[in-house]
Amino acid sequence: MRTKILILAFLIGIVLIYGGIFNKEKEEIEKETIEEIINTYTNKMEDLKSSFETKLVNLIEEAKAEYYSYPEEERESKKMSLGLKYLRRANELEGMCDVEVDRILREFKKKLKDNDYDTHVVLEVKNAYDKEKSEKRKELLQKALNME
C-alpha cells in the first residue's frame, strides 16, 4: 500500500514538473514580439484615425451644405449659430475618438505588460496623438475663421 502511494506521489510530481515545463514552453511560443505588438496597435490607431478623419470631413461637408442651403442674404446672420452647432458636434466627435484612443492604449499597455515588455511606448503614442489632435484642431479653427 505504501509503495502504491509513493509511486502515485512520484507520478504526480512528474506530471507537475513536466506539465510546468510544457506550459512554460507553450507560453514562450505564444509570446508575441514587441514589434508584432507595436505593429498591431499602430494599425489599430491608424484605422481609428482614418475613420474619424472621414467622419470629420463628412461633418465639415455637412456644415458647408447647410450654410449654402440658406439664401445668400441670410448666410451672414447664420454663421455664428452654424459655427457653434458644428463646433459642438466636432467636440462630440473628438470626445468619441478620445474614448476609443484610451481604450486602444489600455489594451496596448496590457498586452505589453502581459508579454513582460516596457510600456513607455504607450505614453509616446498618447503624446503623439495629443500633439497631432491639437495641431489639427488649430488648423480647422483657422480655416473656419477665414471662411467667407
C-alpha positions as a Python dict, from the first residue, in 0.01 Angstrom:
ca = {
    (1, 'M'): (0, 0, 0),
    (2, 'R'): (276, 240, 96),
    (3, 'T'): (456, 160, -229),
    (4, 'K'): (146, 247, -431),
    (5, 'I'): (120, 583, -253),
    (6, 'L'): (487, 658, -319),
    (7, 'I'): (454, 562, -685),
    (8, 'L'): (139, 774, -715),
    (9, 'A'): (313, 1070, -548),
    (10, 'F'): (612, 1021, -777),
    (11, 'L'): (389, 1017, -1087),
    (12, 'I'): (201, 1326, -971),
    (13, 'G'): (533, 1501, -916),
    (14, 'I'): (650, 1411, -1266),
    (15, 'V'): (324, 1533, -1417),
    (16, 'L'): (352, 1860, -1227),
    (17, 'I'): (716, 1910, -1322),
    (18, 'Y'): (673, 1825, -1688),
    (19, 'G'): (339, 1999, -1703),
    (20, 'G'): (510, 2314, -1576),
    (21, 'I'): (785, 2281, -1834),
    (22, 'F'): (538, 2223, -2115),
    (23, 'N'): (324, 2515, -2004),
    (24, 'K'): (631, 2738, -1988),
    (25, 'E'): (735, 2631, -2338),
    (26, 'K'): (381, 2697, -2458),
    (27, 'E'): (387, 3046, -2304),
    (28, 'E'): (720, 3121, -2469),
    (29, 'I'): (593, 3003, -2806),
    (30, 'E'): (279, 3218, -2774),
    (31, 'K'): (468, 3528, -2657),
    (32, 'E'): (448, 3796, -2923),
    (33, 'T'): (748, 4007, -3010),
    (34, 'I'): (737, 4371, -2915),
    (35, 'E'): (746, 4458, -3286),
    (36, 'E'): (435, 4248, -3350),
    (37, 'I'): (251, 4414, -3064),
    (38, 'I'): (355, 4763, -3173),
    (39, 'N'): (253, 4690, -3532),
    (40, 'T'): (-86, 4559, -3420),
    (41, 'Y'): (-163, 4868, -3215),
    (42, 'T'): (-14, 5108, -3469),
    (43, 'N'): (-256, 4961, -3722),
    (44, 'K'): (-545, 4999, -3479),
    (45, 'M'): (-454, 5364, -3421),
    (46, 'E'): (-418, 5430, -3794),
    (47, 'D'): (-756, 5267, -3863),
    (48, 'L'): (-915, 5480, -3592),
    (49, 'K'): (-751, 5794, -3730),
    (50, 'S'): (-876, 5719, -4078),
    (51, 'S'): (-1227, 5651, -3953),
    (52, 'F'): (-1251, 5972, -3753),
    (53, 'E'): (-1090, 6184, -4024),
    (54, 'T'): (-1360, 6059, -4260),
    (55, 'K'): (-1627, 6148, -4003),
    (56, 'L'): (-1471, 6492, -3961),
    (57, 'V'): (-1462, 6556, -4337),
    (58, 'N'): (-1827, 6450, -4357),
    (59, 'L'): (-1913, 6687, -4073),
    (60, 'I'): (-1737, 6974, -4249),
    (61, 'E'): (-1919, 6897, -4572),
    (62, 'E'): (-2248, 6883, -4384),
    (63, 'A'): (-2177, 7224, -4230),
    (64, 'K'): (-2092, 7374, -4568),
    (65, 'A'): (-2403, 7225, -4725),
    (66, 'E'): (-2622, 7365, -4451),
    (67, 'Y'): (-2457, 7706, -4479),
    (68, 'Y'): (-2507, 7719, -4855),
    (69, 'S'): (-2864, 7593, -4825),
    (70, 'Y'): (-2964, 7935, -4693),
    (71, 'P'): (-3033, 8220, -4931),
    (72, 'E'): (-2724, 8434, -4976),
    (73, 'E'): (-2874, 8726, -4785),
    (74, 'E'): (-2928, 8506, -4474),
    (75, 'R'): (-2589, 8336, -4466),
    (76, 'E'): (-2404, 8606, -4277),
    (77, 'S'): (-2658, 8601, -3994),
    (78, 'K'): (-2638, 8219, -3976),
    (79, 'K'): (-2258, 8195, -3947),
    (80, 'M'): (-2241, 8221, -3569),
    (81, 'S'): (-2519, 7975, -3490),
    (82, 'L'): (-2396, 7727, -3750),
    (83, 'G'): (-2039, 7766, -3629),
    (84, 'L'): (-2140, 7690, -3272),
    (85, 'K'): (-2360, 7399, -3379),
    (86, 'Y'): (-2085, 7231, -3576),
    (87, 'L'): (-1816, 7314, -3322),
    (88, 'R'): (-2026, 7132, -3061),
    (89, 'R'): (-2065, 6835, -3293),
    (90, 'A'): (-1692, 6835, -3368),
    (91, 'N'): (-1620, 6837, -2995),
    (92, 'E'): (-1853, 6539, -2951),
    (93, 'L'): (-1671, 6359, -3231),
    (94, 'E'): (-1338, 6439, -3067),
    (95, 'G'): (-1466, 6302, -2737),
    (96, 'M'): (-1573, 5978, -2902),
    (97, 'C'): (-1232, 5948, -3063),
    (98, 'D'): (-1059, 6014, -2730),
    (99, 'V'): (-1260, 5734, -2570),
    (100, 'E'): (-1155, 5492, -2844),
    (101, 'V'): (-791, 5602, -2824),
    (102, 'D'): (-791, 5549, -2448),
    (103, 'R'): (-943, 5203, -2493),
    (104, 'I'): (-683, 5105, -2753),
    (105, 'L'): (-398, 5240, -2541),
    (106, 'R'): (-521, 5047, -2235),
    (107, 'E'): (-527, 4728, -2445),
    (108, 'F'): (-183, 4811, -2583),
    (109, 'K'): (-38, 4864, -2235),
    (110, 'K'): (-195, 4543, -2106),
    (111, 'K'): (-61, 4345, -2400),
    (112, 'L'): (289, 4479, -2339),
    (113, 'K'): (268, 4401, -1967),
    (114, 'D'): (129, 4054, -2034),
    (115, 'N'): (434, 3986, -2250),
    (116, 'D'): (678, 4141, -2000),
    (117, 'Y'): (770, 4442, -2215),
    (118, 'D'): (827, 4801, -2112),
    (119, 'T'): (517, 5017, -2158),
    (120, 'H'): (685, 5355, -2221),
    (121, 'V'): (589, 5338, -2588),
    (122, 'V'): (222, 5375, -2489),
    (123, 'L'): (292, 5716, -2338),
    (124, 'E'): (481, 5815, -2652),
    (125, 'V'): (182, 5717, -2866),
    (126, 'K'): (-54, 5911, -2638),
    (127, 'N'): (168, 6220, -2655),
    (128, 'A'): (188, 6196, -3035),
    (129, 'Y'): (-191, 6162, -3054),
    (130, 'D'): (-245, 6465, -2830),
    (131, 'K'): (1, 6673, -3033),
    (132, 'E'): (-150, 6576, -3368),
    (133, 'K'): (-501, 6638, -3237),
    (134, 'S'): (-403, 6983, -3112),
    (135, 'E'): (-243, 7075, -3444),
    (136, 'K'): (-546, 6952, -3639),
    (137, 'R'): (-781, 7149, -3413),
    (138, 'K'): (-580, 7469, -3469),
    (139, 'E'): (-575, 7411, -3844),
    (140, 'L'): (-950, 7356, -3864),
    (141, 'L'): (-1035, 7650, -3642),
    (142, 'Q'): (-812, 7873, -3852),
    (143, 'K'): (-989, 7756, -4168),
    (144, 'A'): (-1327, 7820, -4007),
    (145, 'L'): (-1228, 8171, -3903),
    (146, 'N'): (-1108, 8251, -4255),
    (147, 'M'): (-1424, 8116, -4418),
    (148, 'E'): (-1612, 8376, -4615),
}
